[in-house]
Amino acid sequence: MRKILVGFDGSEPARHALEKAAELARLSGGTITVLTAAADRLVREDGVVTMAADEDAGMEVAESGADYLRSLGLEAVQARVSVGAPDDALVL
């Protein structure tokens, strides 16, 4: 069984990543962990620095991603939040 980790911030590109992860999970029989990082600040694509979600808000985002995967028929899904920079959170 494969374990698939997907970073999810609620954006449309992140939702696309969930869909690709769903395809992989179906093919491999794997499980998916949806991870949202809650950091001090984030820099958006347009360069604007914003406050990041706190841990509770981060878990809401992760759960929304997990719920989306469940709506696609996947059951082996869990949501997690990591406090720290998003680029550090996804490094294993």
Backbone as CSV, one residue per row, in Angstrom:
resi,resn,N_x,N_y,N_z,CA_x,CA_y,CA_z,C_x,C_y,C_z
1,MET,0.851,-1.184,0.000,0.000,0.000,0.000,0.892,1.242,0.000
2,ARG,0.535,2.203,-0.795,1.285,3.460,-0.889,0.649,4.527,-0.021
3,LYS,1.488,5.397,0.520,1.018,6.549,1.270,1.280,7.784,0.427
4,ILE,0.245,8.572,0.209,0.345,9.762,-0.638,0.103,10.981,0.232
5,LEU,1.016,11.934,0.163,0.904,13.189,0.910,0.630,14.307,-0.083
6,VAL,-0.433,15.076,0.174,-0.791,16.178,-0.713,-0.901,17.459,0.101
7,GLY,-0.137,18.462,-0.285,-0.282,19.775,0.329,-1.536,20.437,-0.211
8,PHE,-2.321,21.032,0.687,-3.581,21.630,0.258,-3.800,22.953,0.969
9,ASP,-4.030,24.006,0.171,-4.280,25.336,0.738,-5.649,25.884,0.360
10,GLY,-6.463,25.049,-0.261,-7.800,25.468,-0.639,-7.893,26.085,-2.023
11,SER,-6.768,26.271,-2.688,-6.776,26.901,-4.006,-7.185,25.909,-5.091
12,GLU,-7.501,26.441,-6.259,-7.872,25.600,-7.392,-6.716,24.683,-7.817
13,PRO,-5.470,25.184,-7.913,-4.367,24.267,-8.247,-4.206,23.149,-7.207
14,ALA,-4.433,23.461,-5.937,-4.329,22.438,-4.893,-5.451,21.415,-5.031
15,ARG,-6.629,21.850,-5.438,-7.737,20.914,-5.671,-7.389,19.981,-6.834
16,HIS,-6.729,20.523,-7.835,-6.283,19.691,-8.962,-5.294,18.636,-8.461
17,ALA,-4.404,19.017,-7.539,-3.454,18.060,-6.964,-4.202,16.950,-6.213
18,LEU,-5.286,17.306,-5.527,-6.088,16.290,-4.844,-6.668,15.295,-5.842
19,GLU,-7.134,15.800,-6.969,-7.704,14.925,-7.992,-6.659,13.962,-8.541
20,LYS,-5.446,14.449,-8.751,-4.360,13.584,-9.232,-3.998,12.556,-8.168
21,ALA,-3.968,12.983,-6.904,-3.683,12.055,-5.809,-4.763,10.982,-5.735
22,ALA,-6.008,11.361,-5.976,-7.114,10.394,-5.969,-6.900,9.335,-7.050
23,GLU,-6.466,9.769,-8.216,-6.181,8.826,-9.302,-5.090,7.845,-8.888
24,LEU,-4.024,8.370,-8.293,-2.920,7.511,-7.856,-3.374,6.533,-6.772
25,ALA,-4.177,7.021,-5.848,-4.650,6.159,-4.762,-5.515,5.028,-5.305
26,ARG,-6.340,5.334,-6.272,-7.188,4.288,-6.870,-6.339,3.232,-7.575
27,LEU,-5.302,3.680,-8.276,-4.444,2.751,-9.012,-3.582,1.896,-8.091
28,SER,-3.137,2.478,-6.988,-2.189,1.785,-6.118,-2.808,1.211,-4.853
29,GLY,-4.069,1.560,-4.580,-4.681,1.137,-3.331,-4.115,1.892,-2.143
30,GLY,-3.590,3.072,-2.404,-2.928,3.851,-1.362,-3.863,4.680,-0.508
31,THR,-3.286,5.214,0.541,-3.990,6.131,1.427,-3.496,7.546,1.142
32,ILE,-4.329,8.529,1.453,-3.964,9.922,1.211,-4.029,10.702,2.515
33,THR,-2.984,11.478,2.757,-2.978,12.452,3.839,-3.002,13.830,3.205
34,VAL,-3.985,14.631,3.589,-4.099,16.010,3.130,-3.458,16.875,4.206
35,LEU,-2.425,17.625,3.827,-1.670,18.430,4.785,-1.780,19.907,4.453
36,THR,-2.168,20.685,5.445,-2.187,22.136,5.319,-1.178,22.696,6.305
37,ALA,-0.347,23.611,5.848,0.657,24.238,6.708,0.122,25.569,7.222
38,ALA,0.259,25.784,8.503,-0.108,27.064,9.120,1.194,27.731,9.558
39,ALA,1.510,28.834,8.935,2.775,29.530,9.208,2.489,30.943,9.700
40,ASP,3.555,31.655,10.064,3.419,33.039,10.517,2.895,33.950,9.427
41,ARG,3.378,33.754,8.199,2.964,34.598,7.090,3.166,33.832,5.796
42,LEU,2.451,34.243,4.799,2.558,33.644,3.479,2.755,34.742,2.448
43,VAL,3.434,34.409,1.372,3.575,35.337,0.255,2.752,34.774,-0.895
44,ARG,1.717,35.522,-1.286,0.855,35.079,-2.374,1.588,35.176,-3.695
45,GLU,0.983,34.595,-4.734,1.581,34.625,-6.067,1.804,36.048,-6.556
46,ASP,0.954,36.990,-6.130,1.105,38.376,-6.575,2.109,39.148,-5.708
47,GLY,2.767,38.453,-4.775,3.809,39.073,-3.959,3.329,39.706,-2.663
48,VAL,2.033,39.706,-2.421,1.490,40.310,-1.213,1.717,39.362,-0.031
49,VAL,2.250,39.897,1.062,2.466,39.107,2.266,1.190,39.153,3.103
50,THR,0.696,37.983,3.481,-0.531,37.898,4.263,-0.281,37.071,5.518
51,MET,-1.131,37.241,6.499,-1.077,36.392,7.672,-1.586,35.014,7.269
52,ALA,-0.925,33.988,7.715,-1.346,32.633,7.405,-2.433,32.194,8.368
53,ALA,-3.053,31.126,8.015,-4.087,30.568,8.879,-3.474,30.066,10.174
54,ASP,-4.208,30.196,11.267,-3.739,29.584,12.499,-4.004,28.083,12.422
55,GLU,-3.629,27.377,13.451,-3.730,25.918,13.403,-5.169,25.429,13.219
56,ASP,-6.124,26.030,13.915,-7.527,25.606,13.771,-8.048,25.880,12.367
57,ALA,-7.746,27.057,11.838,-8.184,27.383,10.482,-7.488,26.478,9.471
58,GLY,-6.221,26.154,9.738,-5.485,25.234,8.861,-6.141,23.864,8.825
59,MET,-6.601,23.395,9.988,-7.270,22.088,10.033,-8.584,22.131,9.270
60,GLU,-9.282,23.250,9.317,-10.522,23.378,8.536,-10.231,23.244,7.048
61,VAL,-9.146,23.865,6.599,-8.767,23.775,5.184,-8.419,22.332,4.832
62,ALA,-7.601,21.695,5.671,-7.213,20.302,5.416,-8.437,19.396,5.394
63,GLU,-9.348,19.592,6.334,-10.567,18.779,6.376,-11.421,18.997,5.131
64,SER,-11.448,20.227,4.616,-12.232,20.471,3.398,-11.636,19.699,2.225
65,GLY,-10.311,19.613,2.178,-9.664,18.814,1.133,-9.954,17.333,1.296
66,ALA,-9.894,16.852,2.536,-10.194,15.448,2.806,-11.657,15.136,2.467
67,ASP,-12.544,16.049,2.818,-13.966,15.863,2.492,-14.182,15.800,0.984
68,TYR,-13.449,16.619,0.254,-13.556,16.592,-1.203,-13.153,15.218,-1.733
69,LEU,-12.056,14.670,-1.212,-11.623,13.343,-1.651,-12.659,12.284,-1.295
70,ARG,-13.248,12.404,-0.127,-14.294,11.448,0.265,-15.493,11.546,-0.681
71,SER,-15.788,12.771,-1.142,-16.900,12.946,-2.082,-16.603,12.292,-3.424
72,LEU,-15.314,12.049,-3.694,-14.907,11.353,-4.913,-14.907,9.837,-4.725
73,GLY,-15.312,9.382,-3.525,-15.419,7.956,-3.270,-14.244,7.331,-2.552
74,LEU,-13.277,8.130,-2.115,-12.132,7.586,-1.391,-12.433,7.544,0.103
75,GLU,-12.012,6.483,0.747,-12.266,6.345,2.172,-11.004,6.471,3.009
76,ALA,-9.866,6.034,2.495,-8.613,6.040,3.252,-7.957,7.412,3.146
77,VAL,-8.579,8.393,3.818,-8.133,9.782,3.742,-8.046,10.347,5.156
78,GLN,-6.987,11.074,5.427,-6.894,11.782,6.701,-6.418,13.203,6.467
79,ALA,-6.770,14.079,7.389,-6.376,15.487,7.310,-5.409,15.788,8.444
80,ARG,-4.393,16.603,8.140,-3.427,17.011,9.153,-3.039,18.459,8.907
81,VAL,-2.565,19.083,9.964,-2.052,20.440,9.847,-0.653,20.453,10.437
82,SER,0.216,21.239,9.837,1.580,21.399,10.316,1.808,22.878,10.570
83,VAL,2.336,23.193,11.737,2.645,24.593,12.042,4.072,24.844,11.601
84,GLY,4.213,25.692,10.621,5.526,25.996,10.065,5.382,26.429,8.626
85,ALA,6.488,26.715,8.024,6.489,27.158,6.629,6.002,26.038,5.732
86,PRO,5.155,26.334,4.732,4.637,25.299,3.856,5.734,24.489,3.178
87,ASP,6.807,25.125,2.738,7.858,24.371,2.057,8.557,23.406,3.000
88,ASP,8.653,23.721,4.286,9.241,22.811,5.247,8.275,21.689,5.626
89,ALA,6.997,21.986,5.665,5.998,21.011,6.108,5.919,19.807,5.173
90,LEU,6.161,20.010,3.890,6.014,18.941,2.913,7.278,18.120,2.701
91,VAL,8.357,18.519,3.320,9.617,17.781,3.174,9.619,16.639,4.179
92,LEU,9.837,15.441,3.691,9.866,14.275,4.582,11.274,13.988,5.039
